[in-house]
Each structure stands twice: as structure tokens, then as C-alpha cells.
Amino acid sequence: MKTLYYYHPAFLEHNTGPHHPESANRLKVIEQALSKPEFAALIRIQPQMDADIINKLRLIHTPAMIDKVLNSIPEQGFASLDADTLVSTGSKQAALLAVSAVCAAVDHICQSKAKRAFCAVRPPGHHAEPQQAMGFCLFNNIAIAAAYALNHYKLDRVAIVDFDVHHGNGTQAAFIDNPHLFYASSLLALIEN
């Protein structure tokens, strides 16, 4: 069975500063692990910018929220969307490519070109709510992918199982009243030995 692996070096350009808990190191470690021989069969795909990206963002986010996030990207340095969510010059391209990647993965799976896909993307997404970015997240990548699958491929049901140390409040908010989406959030406890 083919497994697709989506990654783009632009994801490393979403700079959150030297001491931010969500950093490019997360993807560097994933890249290092997946470069081992046991992962040689992965089909590596570098996502391209989607010409219809704004309409895909609108599947979950309001036009005002999209504009606010995109217009907040600084020409140099950093800007804060909230106390936890920083953006830098590389954030716009990274965020839009992340959404492009997850929607391309949906396309490949729904068109039976692959059975599985792993998207190593930044910025993360599950805290971004329909009307605001938050919790390190600019756009809700997984919610957009699920909405895209439901709308574009007319799927009856989609399930999102979220494994993280924090509840994906934005994903829950996006689908709270949608009977076609099952959302489960499993909070992983960090245990120190």
C-alpha cells in the first residue's frame, strides 16, 4: 500500500521565535526520522500552492478571519495574533501550503491514488476556530481537509481522531453541529520518569 508523505521546506520558514514551544524543530525531527531506510517506500510529495486556496479556507473560516490573518503577516520580524500565536514573514506561504497539502492528500485518497497520507505541516491547525486564529494555529488544516472531503467528494461521513496534549477546540467548534463529522480528541498525558 502506498503512503504519501507531504512536506515542504517552506514550513520551516514559519518562524515563531527562539523560545516558542511550537518551532521548526518539530518538523526537522520528523524529517530526520523519516529519512531512515525503513521509510524509503514513502512517496514524498512537495505540495504546490493551490489556486483555489481562499475558497478552501472559507470552508471553515470567515472571510474577516482569513483577511485578518493574512494581513497580519509582517514584512520583517514578528507579529502576534494572540499571546500564543506568532507570525513572521514566512508564515503566509507556510500556512497556505499546509492547507494545500492536506487538501491534496484528500484528493489523492478520495481518487484512490493512495490509501494513506501523512502531512508534516506547519503551522499546526486544530486550535484555530472559524472566526479566529489561536493556540499557535493560523488556519485549521484538518478541519479544512475534512470539510473539503465532505463537500468536494460528497462523502457521507468523515472522522477526525486528534491525538495531542491539548484538546482541538477549533476543530470541535467547526463541526459541533455537523452530523456528518465525528470528532474525537484524545488528550495525551505527558509523564515524566
Number of C-alpha atoms within 10 A of each C-alpha: 8 12 17 21 19 22 22 21 13 18 24 21 19 23 22 25 15 8 7 13 12 22 20 20 11 14 19 14 11 11 13 9 12 14 12 9 8 9 11 10 11 17 13 15 15 13 20 13 15 15 9 9 14 15 12 19 25 16 17 27 23 15 14 11 19 21 11 15 18 16 10 19 20 16 10 9 12 17 16 14 20 12 9 15 19 25 26 20 18 19 27 23 15 23 27 23 26 31 30 25 29 25 24 20 25 21 18 16 17 15 11 10 13 17 14 15 21 15 19 20 25 30 32 19 26 28 24 27 26 23 18 21 25 22 22 25 25 29 31 29 31 21 30 24 24 25 25 22 20 16 12 12 13 10 15 11 13 14 11 15 11 18 13 13 12 15 17 24 15 26 27 21 17 22 18 12 9 11 10 15 21 14 18 15 17 14 13 12 9 7 5 4 3
